[in-house]
Amino acid sequence: MNAEHQQLFSLALTTPDHAPVQLFSNDLDEAAERFDIYRNNVRSARVTALRKTFPVLERFLGEDYFAAAAALFVSTQPPTSAALHEYGDGFGEFLLQLPALVSMPWLGEVAQIERARVRAFHAANRLPFALDTSAGDVERQLTVPLIWHPSLTLIRASSPAFALWDSQVNDRLPPSADRWQPENVLIWRQGFELRTESLPVVQCDLLELFKSGRSLNQVAAMSPHGPTEAAAQLGPLITQGCLCRAEVKP
């Protein structure tokens, strides 16, 4: 199958009532019928991949509505990678374009949490930075450039996204109207454990400063919350494996 035929075949997978019959048989009806079976299998596999990535969204929306929305997403936004665990970017934003869901922007933020969890699970392994206070070079360790662990995602949500997600995962009551407050959510992998936690504002601000590879000393000095508060809040970020040494380019 040459490149032109591959492109035609790929396009036909998401184009209803169209099959590249010239690639298979002169019997148009038979070729179309057989290709429909293949198309349905591909569609089903992609919907299943979305279902596995977004189980909390499925609980909020219900199985039938989720399946219909996922099928519509699959028909308009095919995967860009052969690895189906990479499929699903943009699904939350897609849901908010549906008339029935446009007034529920929190769905998009819950979708971000679920998608980030899958990325964290499959992220590269990197040795987290550990501050060894028993060593004689503590001052040098404070000047080592640090970056986020490859599995880490920080979501600064406009809704109680963590509480909403947690309510479905751990069978808790969702937040009531009087507790409807923005939340910051941290998703990362600590060793082999997938972690999802609500994060204080101070730690969020500190993490943002590490994006470009700054040291502990630099971040403490730059923190808008002051060096004393920064030092206190940096400890949990280090012990929980959120930071790695930045790779030094030769």
C-alpha positions as CSV (number, residue, x, y, z in Angstrom):
1,M,0.0,0.0,0.0
2,N,1.6,3.2,-1.1
3,A,1.4,6.6,0.7
4,E,-1.6,7.8,-1.3
5,H,-3.5,4.6,-0.5
6,Q,-2.6,4.8,3.2
7,Q,-3.9,8.4,3.3
8,L,-7.1,7.3,1.6
9,F,-7.5,4.3,4.0
10,S,-6.9,6.5,7.1
11,L,-9.4,9.2,5.9
12,A,-12.1,6.5,5.3
13,L,-11.9,5.4,8.9
14,T,-13.6,8.5,10.1
15,T,-15.7,9.3,7.0
16,P,-19.2,7.8,7.1
17,D,-20.5,5.9,4.1
18,H,-17.2,5.9,2.4
19,A,-14.8,3.0,1.9
20,P,-11.7,2.8,-0.3
21,V,-13.2,-0.1,-2.2
22,Q,-10.7,0.1,-5.0
23,L,-8.1,-1.1,-2.6
24,F,-9.9,-4.4,-1.9
25,S,-12.4,-5.7,-4.4
26,N,-14.4,-5.0,-7.5
27,D,-17.5,-5.9,-5.5
28,L,-18.4,-2.5,-4.1
29,D,-21.2,-3.7,-1.7
30,E,-19.0,-6.5,-0.3
31,A,-16.0,-4.1,0.2
32,A,-18.1,-1.4,1.9
33,E,-19.7,-4.0,4.2
34,R,-16.3,-5.4,5.2
35,F,-14.8,-2.0,5.7
36,D,-17.7,-1.0,7.9
37,I,-16.8,-3.8,10.3
38,Y,-13.2,-2.5,10.4
39,R,-14.4,1.1,10.9
40,N,-16.6,0.1,13.8
41,N,-13.8,-1.8,15.5
42,V,-11.5,1.2,15.2
43,R,-14.3,3.6,16.5
44,S,-15.0,1.2,19.4
45,A,-11.4,1.0,20.4
46,R,-11.0,4.8,20.5
47,V,-14.2,5.3,22.5
48,T,-13.0,2.6,24.9
49,A,-9.6,4.4,25.2
50,L,-11.5,7.6,26.2
51,R,-13.6,5.7,28.7
52,K,-10.5,4.4,30.4
53,T,-8.9,7.8,30.5
54,F,-12.0,9.7,31.7
55,P,-13.9,7.4,34.2
56,V,-14.9,10.3,36.4
57,L,-16.3,12.2,33.5
58,E,-18.3,9.1,32.5
59,R,-19.8,9.0,36.0
60,F,-20.8,12.6,35.9
61,L,-22.2,12.4,32.4
62,G,-23.7,8.9,32.5
63,E,-22.7,6.0,30.3
64,D,-25.0,6.8,27.4
65,Y,-24.2,10.5,27.2
66,F,-20.5,9.9,27.5
67,A,-20.6,7.2,24.8
68,A,-22.4,9.6,22.4
69,A,-20.0,12.5,23.2
70,A,-17.0,10.2,22.8
71,A,-18.2,8.9,19.5
72,L,-18.7,12.4,18.2
73,F,-15.2,13.3,19.4
74,V,-13.7,10.2,17.7
75,S,-15.4,11.1,14.4
76,T,-13.9,14.6,14.3
77,Q,-10.6,14.3,16.1
78,P,-8.7,11.1,15.3
79,P,-5.5,10.1,17.2
80,T,-2.2,11.6,16.2
81,S,-0.3,8.7,17.8
82,A,-0.5,4.9,17.5
83,A,-0.4,4.7,21.3
84,L,-4.0,5.0,22.5
85,H,-3.0,6.1,26.0
86,E,-1.9,9.4,24.3
87,Y,-5.4,9.9,22.9
88,G,-7.8,12.4,24.6
89,D,-6.1,15.8,24.6
90,G,-8.8,18.4,24.0
91,F,-11.7,16.1,25.0
92,G,-12.6,18.4,27.9
93,E,-12.6,21.5,25.7
94,F,-14.7,19.5,23.2
95,L,-17.3,18.7,25.7
96,L,-17.8,22.4,26.6
97,Q,-18.7,23.0,22.9
98,L,-21.8,20.8,23.3
99,P,-24.9,22.9,24.0
100,A,-26.0,20.9,27.0
101,L,-22.6,21.3,28.7
102,V,-21.6,24.8,27.9
103,S,-22.6,26.1,31.3
104,M,-20.4,23.5,33.2
105,P,-16.8,24.6,32.6
106,W,-15.7,22.6,35.6
107,L,-16.1,19.5,33.4
108,G,-13.1,20.7,31.4
109,E,-11.0,21.0,34.5
110,V,-11.9,17.6,35.8
111,A,-11.0,16.3,32.3
112,Q,-7.6,18.0,32.7
113,I,-7.0,16.1,35.9
114,E,-7.9,12.7,34.4
115,R,-5.7,13.3,31.3
116,A,-2.8,14.4,33.4
117,R,-3.0,11.2,35.5
118,V,-2.6,9.1,32.4
119,R,0.4,11.2,31.2
120,A,1.9,10.9,34.7
121,F,1.5,7.2,34.7
122,H,3.4,6.9,31.4
123,A,5.9,9.6,32.0
124,A,9.7,9.0,31.9
125,N,11.4,7.9,35.1
126,R,13.7,10.5,36.6
127,L,15.5,10.4,39.9
128,P,13.9,13.1,42.1
129,F,16.1,15.6,43.8
130,A,16.8,14.9,47.5
131,L,18.4,17.5,49.8
132,D,20.9,15.7,51.9
133,T,21.4,17.8,55.0
134,S,23.9,15.3,56.5
135,A,26.4,16.0,53.7
136,G,29.0,18.6,53.9
137,D,27.9,20.4,50.7
138,V,24.5,21.7,51.6
139,E,25.3,25.1,50.3
140,R,26.2,23.7,46.9
141,Q,23.0,21.6,46.9
142,L,21.0,24.8,47.4
143,T,22.4,26.2,44.2
144,V,21.7,23.2,42.0
145,P,19.2,24.1,39.1
146,L,16.0,22.1,39.5
147,I,13.0,21.4,37.2
148,W,9.7,19.6,37.5
149,H,9.6,15.9,37.5
150,P,8.5,14.6,34.0
151,S,5.3,13.3,35.4
152,L,4.2,16.5,37.1
153,T,1.2,18.6,36.0
154,L,-0.1,21.7,37.9
155,I,-3.7,22.8,37.3
156,R,-4.8,26.1,38.7
157,A,-8.5,25.5,38.3
158,S,-11.4,28.0,38.6
159,S,-13.6,25.4,40.2
160,P,-13.3,22.9,43.1
161,A,-11.9,20.5,40.4
162,F,-10.1,18.3,42.9
163,A,-13.1,17.9,45.2
164,L,-15.3,17.1,42.3
165,W,-12.9,14.5,41.0
166,D,-12.3,13.1,44.5
167,S,-16.0,12.8,45.1
168,Q,-16.4,10.2,42.3
169,V,-13.1,8.4,43.0
170,N,-13.7,8.0,46.8
171,D,-17.5,8.1,46.9
172,R,-17.7,11.4,48.8
173,L,-20.2,14.1,48.5
174,P,-19.4,16.7,45.9
175,P,-18.8,20.3,47.1
176,S,-21.9,22.2,47.9
177,A,-22.6,25.7,46.6
178,D,-21.1,27.4,49.7
179,R,-17.9,25.4,49.3
180,W,-17.6,26.1,45.5
181,Q,-14.1,27.6,45.5
182,P,-11.2,27.5,43.0
183,E,-8.6,24.8,43.7
184,N,-5.1,24.1,42.6
185,V,-4.4,20.5,41.7
186,L,-1.1,18.7,41.5
187,I,-0.7,15.4,39.6
188,W,2.6,13.5,39.6
189,R,4.1,10.1,40.2
190,Q,6.0,9.6,43.4
191,G,8.1,6.5,42.8
192,F,5.5,4.0,41.5
193,E,2.6,5.7,43.2
194,L,0.3,8.0,41.1
195,R,-0.6,11.0,43.2
196,T,-3.3,13.6,42.9
197,E,-3.6,16.3,45.5
198,S,-5.0,19.7,46.2
199,L,-2.1,22.2,46.6
200,P,-1.8,25.4,48.6
201,V,-1.3,28.6,46.7
202,V,2.2,29.2,48.1
203,Q,3.5,25.8,46.8
204,C,1.9,26.5,43.4
205,D,3.7,29.8,43.2
206,L,7.0,28.1,44.1
207,L,6.6,25.4,41.6
208,E,5.9,27.9,38.8
209,L,9.4,29.4,39.6
210,F,11.1,26.1,38.9
211,K,9.8,25.9,35.4
212,S,12.9,27.5,33.9
213,G,15.4,25.6,36.0
214,R,16.1,27.7,39.1
215,S,17.8,26.6,42.3
216,L,16.3,26.5,45.8
217,N,18.2,29.6,46.8
218,Q,16.9,31.5,43.8
219,V,13.3,30.4,44.3
220,A,13.4,31.3,48.0
221,A,14.8,34.7,47.1
222,M,12.2,35.3,44.3
223,S,9.2,34.1,46.2
224,P,6.5,36.8,46.7
225,H,5.7,35.0,50.0
226,G,9.1,35.7,51.5
227,P,12.1,33.5,52.1
228,T,11.0,32.1,55.4
229,E,7.6,30.9,54.2
230,A,9.2,29.7,50.9
231,A,11.7,27.6,52.8
232,A,8.9,26.0,54.9
233,Q,6.8,25.2,51.8
234,L,9.7,23.9,49.7
235,G,10.2,21.0,52.0
236,P,7.1,19.0,51.0
237,L,7.8,19.6,47.3
238,I,11.2,18.0,47.7
239,T,10.2,15.1,49.9
240,Q,7.3,14.2,47.7
241,G,9.6,13.9,44.7
242,C,8.2,16.8,42.6
243,L,11.6,18.2,41.5
244,C,14.6,16.8,39.6
245,R,18.0,18.2,38.8
246,A,18.0,20.1,35.5
247,E,20.0,18.5,32.8
248,V,23.1,20.6,32.1
249,K,23.8,21.0,28.4
250,P,27.4,20.7,27.4
